[in-house]
Structures are given as C-alpha cells and as structure tokens.
Amino acid sequence: MAKRMAGRHSKLEAIRCLKRYIAREVFTLICQWQNEIDQARIAA
C-alpha cells in the first residue's frame, strides 16, 4: 500500500488496487480447483 501511495495514488486507489490483486489471485485458485474437480470426474 505504501508503494501505491508513494506513486501518487490516493489511499482509496491503493485499497482498490489491493482488492483487484486479491480478486485475481482468488479467481485463479477457484479456476484451478474447478479444473481438478472436472479431471477427477472424467477419470472416475
């Protein structure tokens, strides 16, 4: 957050960037988990 605020972003913009980062990471994990479930169904 300090990095974003040092780059002339406001506190709210920095928080928004962090939320986006978290959302991308969670979405990736969910997609990977779903692919594993699908593969397990195919194998069964």
N, CA, C and O atoms as a Maestro MAE file, in Angstrom:
{
 s_m_m2io_version
 :::
 2.0.0
}

f_m_ct {
 s_m_title
 :::
 protein
 m_atom[176] {
  # First column is atom index #
  i_m_mmod_type
  r_m_x_coord
  r_m_y_coord
  r_m_z_coord
  i_m_residue_number
  s_m_chain_name
  s_m_pdb_residue_name
  s_m_pdb_atom_name
  i_m_atomic_number
  :::
  1 25 0.828 -1.179 0.000 1 A "MET " " N  " 7
  2 3 0.000 0.000 0.000 1 A "MET " " CA " 6
  3 2 0.878 1.249 0.000 1 A "MET " " C  " 6
  4 15 0.571 2.238 -0.666 1 A "MET " " O  " 8
  5 25 1.968 1.189 0.753 2 A "ALA " " N  " 7
  6 3 2.878 2.338 0.798 2 A "ALA " " CA " 6
  7 2 3.464 2.602 -0.591 2 A "ALA " " C  " 6
  8 15 3.689 3.750 -0.976 2 A "ALA " " O  " 8
  9 25 3.706 1.518 -1.332 3 A "LYS " " N  " 7
  10 3 4.252 1.668 -2.680 3 A "LYS " " CA " 6
  11 2 3.271 2.416 -3.577 3 A "LYS " " C  " 6
  12 15 3.666 3.292 -4.345 3 A "LYS " " O  " 8
  13 25 2.006 2.070 -3.477 4 A "ARG " " N  " 7
  14 3 0.987 2.733 -4.302 4 A "ARG " " CA " 6
  15 2 0.829 4.205 -3.908 4 A "ARG " " C  " 6
  16 15 0.725 5.080 -4.768 4 A "ARG " " O  " 8
  17 25 0.814 4.459 -2.620 5 A "MET " " N  " 7
  18 3 0.623 5.837 -2.169 5 A "MET " " CA " 6
  19 2 1.841 6.693 -2.514 5 A "MET " " C  " 6
  20 15 1.708 7.896 -2.739 5 A "MET " " O  " 8
  21 25 3.021 6.085 -2.556 6 A "ALA " " N  " 7
  22 3 4.216 6.821 -2.951 6 A "ALA " " CA " 6
  23 2 4.165 7.163 -4.444 6 A "ALA " " C  " 6
  24 15 4.784 8.130 -4.889 6 A "ALA " " O  " 8
  25 25 3.428 6.366 -5.200 7 A "GLY " " N  " 7
  26 3 3.287 6.588 -6.632 7 A "GLY " " CA " 6
  27 2 2.155 7.538 -6.971 7 A "GLY " " C  " 6
  28 15 1.594 7.460 -8.064 7 A "GLY " " O  " 8
  29 25 1.812 8.417 -6.075 8 A "ARG " " N  " 7
  30 3 0.780 9.461 -6.274 8 A "ARG " " CA " 6
  31 2 -0.641 8.912 -6.340 8 A "ARG " " C  " 6
  32 15 -1.520 9.550 -6.921 8 A "ARG " " O  " 8
  33 25 -0.875 7.771 -5.770 9 A "HIS " " N  " 7
  34 3 -2.240 7.241 -5.676 9 A "HIS " " CA " 6
  35 2 -2.805 7.650 -4.323 9 A "HIS " " C  " 6
  36 15 -2.076 7.767 -3.339 9 A "HIS " " O  " 8
  37 25 -4.115 7.866 -4.291 10 A "SER " " N  " 7
  38 3 -4.757 8.163 -3.015 10 A "SER " " CA " 6
  39 2 -4.909 6.861 -2.232 10 A "SER " " C  " 6
  40 15 -4.678 5.774 -2.761 10 A "SER " " O  " 8
  41 25 -5.291 6.985 -0.996 11 A "LYS " " N  " 7
  42 3 -5.476 5.803 -0.154 11 A "LYS " " CA " 6
  43 2 -6.560 4.895 -0.726 11 A "LYS " " C  " 6
  44 15 -6.405 3.674 -0.736 11 A "LYS " " O  " 8
  45 25 -7.651 5.479 -1.201 12 A "LEU " " N  " 7
  46 3 -8.735 4.672 -1.771 12 A "LEU " " CA " 6
  47 2 -8.300 3.955 -3.045 12 A "LEU " " C  " 6
  48 15 -8.693 2.812 -3.277 12 A "LEU " " O  " 8
  49 25 -7.495 4.615 -3.869 13 A "GLU " " N  " 7
  50 3 -6.995 3.967 -5.080 13 A "GLU " " CA " 6
  51 2 -6.051 2.821 -4.727 13 A "GLU " " C  " 6
  52 15 -6.066 1.780 -5.384 13 A "GLU " " O  " 8
  53 25 -5.245 3.004 -3.710 14 A "ALA " " N  " 7
  54 3 -4.335 1.951 -3.271 14 A "ALA " " CA " 6
  55 2 -5.113 0.745 -2.763 14 A "ALA " " C  " 6
  56 15 -4.758 -0.396 -3.062 14 A "ALA " " O  " 8
  57 25 -6.159 0.988 -2.008 15 A "ILE " " N  " 7
  58 3 -7.001 -0.099 -1.493 15 A "ILE " " CA " 6
  59 2 -7.686 -0.825 -2.654 15 A "ILE " " C  " 6
  60 15 -7.784 -2.052 -2.656 15 A "ILE " " O  " 8
  61 25 -8.155 -0.061 -3.634 16 A "ARG " " N  " 7
  62 3 -8.801 -0.669 -4.800 16 A "ARG " " CA " 6
  63 2 -7.830 -1.576 -5.554 16 A "ARG " " C  " 6
  64 15 -8.206 -2.663 -5.993 16 A "ARG " " O  " 8
  65 25 -6.589 -1.132 -5.703 17 A "CYS " " N  " 7
  66 3 -5.572 -1.951 -6.374 17 A "CYS " " CA " 6
  67 2 -5.332 -3.246 -5.610 17 A "CYS " " C  " 6
  68 15 -5.194 -4.310 -6.212 17 A "CYS " " O  " 8
  69 25 -5.283 -3.154 -4.284 18 A "LEU " " N  " 7
  70 3 -5.084 -4.356 -3.480 18 A "LEU " " CA " 6
  71 2 -6.266 -5.318 -3.623 18 A "LEU " " C  " 6
  72 15 -6.077 -6.532 -3.703 18 A "LEU " " O  " 8
  73 25 -7.472 -4.778 -3.653 19 A "LYS " " N  " 7
  74 3 -8.657 -5.627 -3.823 19 A "LYS " " CA " 6
  75 2 -8.626 -6.339 -5.172 19 A "LYS " " C  " 6
  76 15 -8.977 -7.515 -5.263 19 A "LYS " " O  " 8
  77 25 -8.212 -5.638 -6.204 20 A "ARG " " N  " 7
  78 3 -8.119 -6.257 -7.527 20 A "ARG " " CA " 6
  79 2 -7.101 -7.383 -7.526 20 A "ARG " " C  " 6
  80 15 -7.341 -8.446 -8.098 20 A "ARG " " O  " 8
  81 25 -5.960 -7.148 -6.881 21 A "TYR " " N  " 7
  82 3 -4.921 -8.162 -6.801 21 A "TYR " " CA " 6
  83 2 -5.451 -9.405 -6.098 21 A "TYR " " C  " 6
  84 15 -5.249 -10.526 -6.565 21 A "TYR " " O  " 8
  85 25 -6.126 -9.201 -4.979 22 A "ILE " " N  " 7
  86 3 -6.688 -10.326 -4.227 22 A "ILE " " CA " 6
  87 2 -7.725 -11.060 -5.064 22 A "ILE " " C  " 6
  88 15 -7.747 -12.290 -5.082 22 A "ILE " " O  " 8
  89 25 -8.583 -10.320 -5.758 23 A "ALA " " N  " 7
  90 3 -9.618 -10.936 -6.588 23 A "ALA " " CA " 6
  91 2 -9.005 -11.791 -7.690 23 A "ALA " " C  " 6
  92 15 -9.494 -12.885 -7.969 23 A "ALA " " O  " 8
  93 25 -7.931 -11.298 -8.323 24 A "ARG " " N  " 7
  94 3 -7.265 -12.089 -9.371 24 A "ARG " " CA " 6
  95 2 -6.701 -13.379 -8.808 24 A "ARG " " C  " 6
  96 15 -6.833 -14.438 -9.422 24 A "ARG " " O  " 8
  97 25 -6.076 -13.298 -7.651 25 A "GLU " " N  " 7
  98 3 -5.480 -14.482 -7.037 25 A "GLU " " CA " 6
  99 2 -6.558 -15.509 -6.664 25 A "GLU " " C  " 6
  100 15 -6.390 -16.703 -6.915 25 A "GLU " " O  " 8
  101 25 -7.649 -15.052 -6.074 26 A "VAL " " N  " 7
  102 3 -8.731 -15.947 -5.663 26 A "VAL " " CA " 6
  103 2 -9.383 -16.576 -6.897 26 A "VAL " " C  " 6
  104 15 -9.688 -17.768 -6.894 26 A "VAL " " O  " 8
  105 25 -9.596 -15.792 -7.937 27 A "PHE " " N  " 7
  106 3 -10.200 -16.321 -9.156 27 A "PHE " " CA " 6
  107 2 -9.330 -17.415 -9.755 27 A "PHE " " C  " 6
  108 15 -9.843 -18.446 -10.191 27 A "PHE " " O  " 8
  109 25 -8.019 -17.202 -9.779 28 A "THR " " N  " 7
  110 3 -7.093 -18.208 -10.299 28 A "THR " " CA " 6
  111 2 -7.186 -19.498 -9.491 28 A "THR " " C  " 6
  112 15 -7.221 -20.588 -10.062 28 A "THR " " O  " 8
  113 25 -7.226 -19.380 -8.177 29 A "LEU " " N  " 7
  114 3 -7.336 -20.565 -7.327 29 A "LEU " " CA " 6
  115 2 -8.643 -21.310 -7.562 29 A "LEU " " C  " 6
  116 15 -8.661 -22.540 -7.608 29 A "LEU " " O  " 8
  117 25 -9.729 -20.573 -7.710 30 A "ILE " " N  " 7
  118 3 -11.026 -21.204 -7.953 30 A "ILE " " CA " 6
  119 2 -11.017 -21.939 -9.291 30 A "ILE " " C  " 6
  120 15 -11.539 -23.049 -9.390 30 A "ILE " " O  " 8
  121 25 -10.432 -21.331 -10.317 31 A "CYS " " N  " 7
  122 3 -10.363 -21.983 -11.632 31 A "CYS " " CA " 6
  123 2 -9.531 -23.253 -11.568 31 A "CYS " " C  " 6
  124 15 -9.910 -24.272 -12.146 31 A "CYS " " O  " 8
  125 25 -8.406 -23.203 -10.876 32 A "GLN " " N  " 7
  126 3 -7.569 -24.392 -10.738 32 A "GLN " " CA " 6
  127 2 -8.312 -25.489 -9.988 32 A "GLN " " C  " 6
  128 15 -8.249 -26.658 -10.369 32 A "GLN " " O  " 8
  129 25 -9.005 -25.120 -8.936 33 A "TRP " " N  " 7
  130 3 -9.767 -26.086 -8.141 33 A "TRP " " CA " 6
  131 2 -10.862 -26.723 -8.997 33 A "TRP " " C  " 6
  132 15 -11.085 -27.932 -8.930 33 A "TRP " " O  " 8
  133 25 -11.538 -25.911 -9.793 34 A "GLN " " N  " 7
  134 3 -12.609 -26.424 -10.650 34 A "GLN " " CA " 6
  135 2 -12.049 -27.378 -11.696 34 A "GLN " " C  " 6
  136 15 -12.667 -28.399 -11.996 34 A "GLN " " O  " 8
  137 25 -10.890 -27.059 -12.252 35 A "ASN " " N  " 7
  138 3 -10.268 -27.951 -13.238 35 A "ASN " " CA " 6
  139 2 -9.902 -29.285 -12.610 35 A "ASN " " C  " 6
  140 15 -10.062 -30.328 -13.245 35 A "ASN " " O  " 8
  141 25 -9.421 -29.273 -11.391 36 A "GLU " " N  " 7
  142 3 -9.091 -30.519 -10.702 36 A "GLU " " CA " 6
  143 2 -10.333 -31.364 -10.469 36 A "GLU " " C  " 6
  144 15 -10.294 -32.584 -10.626 36 A "GLU " " O  " 8
  145 25 -11.426 -30.727 -10.098 37 A "ILE " " N  " 7
  146 3 -12.692 -31.446 -9.902 37 A "ILE " " CA " 6
  147 2 -13.157 -32.059 -11.210 37 A "ILE " " C  " 6
  148 15 -13.571 -33.218 -11.240 37 A "ILE " " O  " 8
  149 25 -13.093 -31.283 -12.307 38 A "ASP " " N  " 7
  150 3 -13.516 -31.790 -13.607 38 A "ASP " " CA " 6
  151 2 -12.675 -32.978 -14.049 38 A "ASP " " C  " 6
  152 15 -13.204 -33.956 -14.579 38 A "ASP " " O  " 8
  153 25 -11.366 -32.895 -13.832 39 A "GLN " " N  " 7
  154 3 -10.478 -34.002 -14.198 39 A "GLN " " CA " 6
  155 2 -10.775 -35.246 -13.373 39 A "GLN " " C  " 6
  156 15 -10.713 -36.362 -13.889 39 A "GLN " " O  " 8
  157 25 -11.094 -35.064 -12.109 40 A "ALA " " N  " 7
  158 3 -11.425 -36.199 -11.243 40 A "ALA " " CA " 6
  159 2 -12.723 -36.869 -11.714 40 A "ALA " " C  " 6
  160 15 -12.851 -38.091 -11.650 40 A "ALA " " O  " 8
  161 25 -13.676 -36.070 -12.184 41 A "ARG " " N  " 7
  162 3 -14.927 -36.639 -12.690 41 A "ARG " " CA " 6
  163 2 -14.687 -37.424 -13.966 41 A "ARG " " C  " 6
  164 15 -15.290 -38.478 -14.169 41 A "ARG " " O  " 8
  165 25 -13.814 -36.922 -14.829 42 A "ILE " " N  " 7
  166 3 -13.511 -37.622 -16.083 42 A "ILE " " CA " 6
  167 2 -12.813 -38.946 -15.793 42 A "ILE " " C  " 6
  168 15 -13.103 -39.958 -16.432 42 A "ILE " " O  " 8
  169 25 -11.903 -38.939 -14.839 43 A "ALA " " N  " 7
  170 3 -11.130 -40.130 -14.510 43 A "ALA " " CA " 6
  171 2 -11.993 -41.204 -13.838 43 A "ALA " " C  " 6
  172 15 -11.702 -42.396 -13.930 43 A "ALA " " O  " 8
  173 25 -13.055 -40.763 -13.165 44 A "ALA " " N  " 7
  174 3 -13.877 -41.719 -12.403 44 A "ALA " " CA " 6
  175 2 -14.842 -42.470 -13.262 44 A "ALA " " C  " 6
  176 15 -15.595 -43.304 -12.759 44 A "ALA " " O  " 8
  :::
 }
 m_bond[175] {
  # First column is bond index #
  i_m_from
  i_m_to
  i_m_order
  :::
  1 1 2 1
  2 2 3 1
  3 3 4 2
  4 3 5 1
  5 5 6 1
  6 6 7 1
  7 7 8 2
  8 7 9 1
  9 9 10 1
  10 10 11 1
  11 11 12 2
  12 11 13 1
  13 13 14 1
  14 14 15 1
  15 15 16 2
  16 15 17 1
  17 17 18 1
  18 18 19 1
  19 19 20 2
  20 19 21 1
  21 21 22 1
  22 22 23 1
  23 23 24 2
  24 23 25 1
  25 25 26 1
  26 26 27 1
  27 27 28 2
  28 27 29 1
  29 29 30 1
  30 30 31 1
  31 31 32 2
  32 31 33 1
  33 33 34 1
  34 34 35 1
  35 35 36 2
  36 35 37 1
  37 37 38 1
  38 38 39 1
  39 39 40 2
  40 39 41 1
  41 41 42 1
  42 42 43 1
  43 43 44 2
  44 43 45 1
  45 45 46 1
  46 46 47 1
  47 47 48 2
  48 47 49 1
  49 49 50 1
  50 50 51 1
  51 51 52 2
  52 51 53 1
  53 53 54 1
  54 54 55 1
  55 55 56 2
  56 55 57 1
  57 57 58 1
  58 58 59 1
  59 59 60 2
  60 59 61 1
  61 61 62 1
  62 62 63 1
  63 63 64 2
  64 63 65 1
  65 65 66 1
  66 66 67 1
  67 67 68 2
  68 67 69 1
  69 69 70 1
  70 70 71 1
  71 71 72 2
  72 71 73 1
  73 73 74 1
  74 74 75 1
  75 75 76 2
  76 75 77 1
  77 77 78 1
  78 78 79 1
  79 79 80 2
  80 79 81 1
  81 81 82 1
  82 82 83 1
  83 83 84 2
  84 83 85 1
  85 85 86 1
  86 86 87 1
  87 87 88 2
  88 87 89 1
  89 89 90 1
  90 90 91 1
  91 91 92 2
  92 91 93 1
  93 93 94 1
  94 94 95 1
  95 95 96 2
  96 95 97 1
  97 97 98 1
  98 98 99 1
  99 99 100 2
  100 99 101 1
  101 101 102 1
  102 102 103 1
  103 103 104 2
  104 103 105 1
  105 105 106 1
  106 106 107 1
  107 107 108 2
  108 107 109 1
  109 109 110 1
  110 110 111 1
  111 111 112 2
  112 111 113 1
  113 113 114 1
  114 114 115 1
  115 115 116 2
  116 115 117 1
  117 117 118 1
  118 118 119 1
  119 119 120 2
  120 119 121 1
  121 121 122 1
  122 122 123 1
  123 123 124 2
  124 123 125 1
  125 125 126 1
  126 126 127 1
  127 127 128 2
  128 127 129 1
  129 129 130 1
  130 130 131 1
  131 131 132 2
  132 131 133 1
  133 133 134 1
  134 134 135 1
  135 135 136 2
  136 135 137 1
  137 137 138 1
  138 138 139 1
  139 139 140 2
  140 139 141 1
  141 141 142 1
  142 142 143 1
  143 143 144 2
  144 143 145 1
  145 145 146 1
  146 146 147 1
  147 147 148 2
  148 147 149 1
  149 149 150 1
  150 150 151 1
  151 151 152 2
  152 151 153 1
  153 153 154 1
  154 154 155 1
  155 155 156 2
  156 155 157 1
  157 157 158 1
  158 158 159 1
  159 159 160 2
  160 159 161 1
  161 161 162 1
  162 162 163 1
  163 163 164 2
  164 163 165 1
  165 165 166 1
  166 166 167 1
  167 167 168 2
  168 167 169 1
  169 169 170 1
  170 170 171 1
  171 171 172 2
  172 171 173 1
  173 173 174 1
  174 174 175 1
  175 175 176 2
  :::
 }
}
